[in-house]
Amino acid sequence: MNNDKRKIDQETLKNLKFATWHNIKYLLNATKVLLDFNIEQNKEVLSEHPWVAGGLYTYAIEEYGKLLILNSYQSIEGKILLDYSIFTNHDEKFSKAIENLPSECVSISKGLFNSKIFDPKIFSTKGTVATFNARKGIFYTDLDKENKLKMTPHVDALTLKKAVIKFSEIVSNIKLE
């Protein structure tokens, strides 16, 4: 892991937190607009494929993880020793967000099949969690180890809509210092 430590003052930390919080709100609003437009215009398509809205949502989740990490910093003699590697460590930001959000905020789809009835080795019984890998799968085409096209992660419009609403409530109640 990169060990890039930077000394910043309290005002810079405050500005970082504020900008990150705004990014989360902007990403959530963009997700809502895209999701609502597509639900209205393309009901039959979106119910199966709201990928781009789901991809944008993953950015909001990651930024929330960054905000939680920024909130953990304490000032020592008016300065903060910021571990800048948090800005490039996607997994750390996602982990922080996912461990601090209710499950309905991080799920962008439910399993397509009930695991009590269908074999999870054959059928998709797990939902998609808003992670860095989900984002990559949404926005980028790729091959698996056997050179077969990787499937785009499933994003369910109604599950995503519920997640956006709940997460928006949480973000609206954040008190920045």
N, C-alpha and C positions, 0 to 999 in steps of 0.2 A: 504494500500500500504506500502511496505517496505520503511523505512526511513534510508537507508544506505548511509551516506554521506562520501566521501573520499577526502582527500586533495591530489592533485597531482600537479606536476610541469608542466611548459609549454612544456617541452620536452616529457613528458609522454603523454600529450594530443595530441601533434603533432603525436607521434607514434601510438596512438589509431586511430586517423583520417586516417593516411596513411594505417594502417593494415585493417581498415574497408573498405576503398576505394578499396584496392586490393581484399578483399573478394568479394565485389560487382562485380568487373571485372571477377574474377575467376568463380563465380556462373553464370554470364551471358555467359561466354565462354563455360562452361559445358552445359548450357541450349542450346546454339546454336549448339554445336557438337551433342548432343543427338537428338535434333529436326531435324537437317539436315540429320543425318544418318537415322533416322526413316522415314523421308519423302522420302528419296531415296530408302530405302529398303522395306518399308511397306506402300506404299501409301494408300491402302484401309483400313488398320488397323489404321494408325496414324491419318487419317483425322477425325476419331471418338474418338480416345483414346490416345492423347499425354500427358497422366497424369503425368508421372514422370518428363518430361521436365517442365511442368507447376508447379509442386511442387518445383523443384529447383528454378524456377523463383521467387516464393514467398519468398524464403530466400534472394534473391538479393533485393527485394522490402523492406523487413524488415531491412536489413543492411543499405539501403539508408536512411530510417527513423532514424536509429541510428546515421548515419553520420550528418544528418541535426541537430539532437539534440546536438551532440558533437560540431558542428560549432557554436551553440548558446552560448557556455560558454565563459565568459570573465575572464581574469586574474586579480586578485587583489593582488598586491605586489608580483607578480611572482608565485602565487599559484591559483589553480582552485579548487573550492569545487564541486566535481562531485557527482551528485545523481546517485549512482551505480544501483539503482532499474531500470534505463532505460535499463540495459542489460538483465533484466529478464521480463520486461513488454512488451509482444508482441503487445498488442493492441495499446499502446502508440506509438511504433515505426511504426506500420502499418498506424495508423492515420496520423502521421506526414508525412510519405511518400506519402500517397494517397492525402492529401490536397495540396501537393506541386508538384505533377506530373500531366501531361496532362492525360485525361481519357484514351487515347489509350495506355498508358503505364501500366495502372493497370487492364485493362480488358484482361482476358485470354480466354474469349469466348463471343460470342454474344448470345442473346436469340435464341432458336431453332425455335420459332414461332413469328410472327408479332403480337404485342399486339393490333394493330388496327383491326385485323381480328379475332384473337383467344382470348378466355377468359383466362386472366393470372391466374385465380384460378384453371384452369384445365390444361393449357399448359405452358411449360417453355418459358416465353417471356423475361425474364431478363437474362443477361449474368452473367458470373462468374467474380468476382473481386478478385485480388490476395490478400487474407487476411490470417490471421492465421487459421481461420475456414476452408477456402478452402484447405490450406495445410494439416490440420488434416484429412479432408475428402478425400484427394488424397492419403495420405500415410498410413492411419489407417482405418480398418473396425470398424464399430460401429453400435449400435442399437439406434433407436429413442425411444421416450417415450412410444410408443405402442409396443415395442420389435420387430419392423420391421427393416430389414437391411437398413441403410442409403445409399442413392445413392451417388456414387462418383461424385463430381462436374464435370460439363462438361468443357472440355478444347478443344478449337478449334485450330488446327495447324496453320492455316493462321493468325488468330487473335493474337495468341501467337507470331508468327514470326514477325509480325508488331510491337508488343509491345517490343520485344527484340531489334529490330533494333532502334526504337525511344529511348528507355531507354539507350541503349549503347551509342548513340550520346550524350545524356545528361551527362552520367557518364564520357565520354571522355573529356567533356568541364569543368569538375569540377577543380577548382584551389585550391589546398591544401596549407595552410599557415604553 
